[in-house]
Amino acid sequence: MTASGSGPTDGYAGSSPAAASPSDAAPSHAAPSEGAPSGVGPSDATPAGYVAGFACLVGRPNAGKSTLTNALVGHKVAITSSKPQTTRHTIRGIVSTPASQLVLVDTPGLHKPRTLLGERLNDVVRETLLEVDVIGFCLPADQKIGPGDGFIARELKEIQRDRRRPVVAIATKIDIVDRQRLAEHLIAIDQLGDWAAIVPCSAVDGRQVKDVAQVLSTYLPSSPGPLYPEGQLTDEPDVVMIAELVREAALEGVRDELPHSLAVVVEEMLQRPDRPDDKPMLDIRVNVFVERSSQKAIIIGRGGSRLREVGTNARVGIEKLLGQRVYLDLHVKIAKDWQRDPKQLQRLGF
């Protein structure tokens, strides 16, 4: 793992794979083409009354949407962090049962934008809300209903009126509050809007997560069969998931201003030649972009210590995702004020 560009870039060896083999239970991450995947259609095994469709989880930043998505799917398909605005694009997680297929769309948190990036993230959320069958509005139980929640509730009210999309209010993070606080929170949610249902849950300890899936599935349309193949958990390409896992590792323990300034791009993925068939090695080159030299120093750390830690932590998730060993080569670069520059936003995939 190396760090390139200006700033503290002490040279050191790349991140070699851990001695232990990656998990054998790597989830499927095949990326279908636009719309429903080809070859997936009615089946004689599909029961009468089968439903399938899309649900969007929305809420202000750090409301627990990504954690709930992962809990519903049963595998990690969205990165999580205590820092707000972790999610930068929609992530589809697929929850399949014999009677239904619920395709979850996790979105960035709706917020008052301060940069062009913030405006584009809000646009992503609004566009997604118009395309799904049901909306889940996440409101964390450890925080009082605030102006941000009211802002989202008003947006959802317009969508309910214009597009008749049902909205299920989801009280998240109930594991960290007592019964009295939860009761007060549920009353406040009820007073905030006219919801199709209100469901409390904890994605951390699993309480009523299945109830959330069942309630959301109630509002899905009838379908002759699943929209995605059985066993598929997400339609995100591997390259996107790899970039997200690196960004998640880089966000751990950093200062408040850094998460918004961090972007990750996978530059290259190549199978290493001359490796035994039973011991393949994938070389992955990743660029981590920040906006200032001071942020670059934070990511790299003294003598490159923090960048090595980022690479080690990210590699564990990447090997589990891909089901093979990888060599992760990280480079930290400066893209000055990229959040406000349309050309740089486009180059970084926004």
C-alpha positions, 0 to 999 in steps of 0.5 A: 500500500503506498501513498502518492502525491505531495504531503507526508508520503513515507514509502513502505510495502503494500498491504499483503493478504492475511494468512487466513483464507477469506470467508467461504460464504461470500455473498453474490454481487452480480450486476444485472443490466438496466431494469429487471435481469434477463432470464428472471421471470415467472416460475411454476414454483412461484406461489399465488399472491407473490409480490415483488417491488422496490422500497426506499429507506429515507431519513436525515443523515445518520438515521440508521438507514444503511445499518437497517439495510444490512440487517434486512438483507442479512449481509453487508451491502451498504457501508456504515459509519457514525459520521453523517452523509456516509452514503453517497449513492443508492444501494440496492439490497435484495430480501427474498422470501418464498412469497415476496422479493423486497428490493431495498434502495438505501439513499443519502440523507436528505439535508440542507446542502452547502455544496454542489455535492450536497445538492446532487445527493438530495436530487438522487434521493428525490428521484429515487422516491418517485420510482419506488413502490413504498417508502420507509422513513427512518427516525432514530429513537435516540434523537428527538424529532427535529427540523430536519425530520419535519423537512423530510415529512413535508417532502413525503407529504407532497409525494403521497399526494401527487404519486400516492406512495405509501410511507411507513415510519420506522423508529430505528435504534430502539436498543439504546433507549428505554421504554418511556423514551420509545413511547414518547418517540412513537407519539411524536412520529404519529403526530408528524404525519399520516403514515401507512404504519409505524414500526419500531426496530433495532438493526443492531440486535435484530428486534422487529427487523423481520416486521419491517420487511413484512410491513414494507412487503405489504405494499408491493405490487403483485408479480409473476416472479422475482425481479432478481435471481434467488440468492442475489443480495445486491446489484451493485458492481464489485468495483463500487462495493470495493470503493465503498469498503475503502471509504468506510475504513478511511472514515473510522476515527477521523475528524468531523470535516473529513467525511464530506471531503473523502472520495474513493475511485478504483483505478485498476483490478487485475488478476496477478499472473503466474499464480496457482489456480487454487491460490489466485491473487487480485491486485487492486489499485485505489485512489483516495481523494481529499481536498486539502494537504492537511486532510491527506496527512490525516489519512496517511498518518505518521509514517503511513501508519494510518493508511496501512490500517485503512488498507488492512481493514478494507482488505478484510471486507474486500476479500469476503466480498470477492471470495479470494485474496487481494493485494490492495494498493492505496494512493492518497491524492488531492483534488482541491475543492472537488465538492464544488467543482462540476468537472471534478464531481463528474470525474469522481462519479457524482 
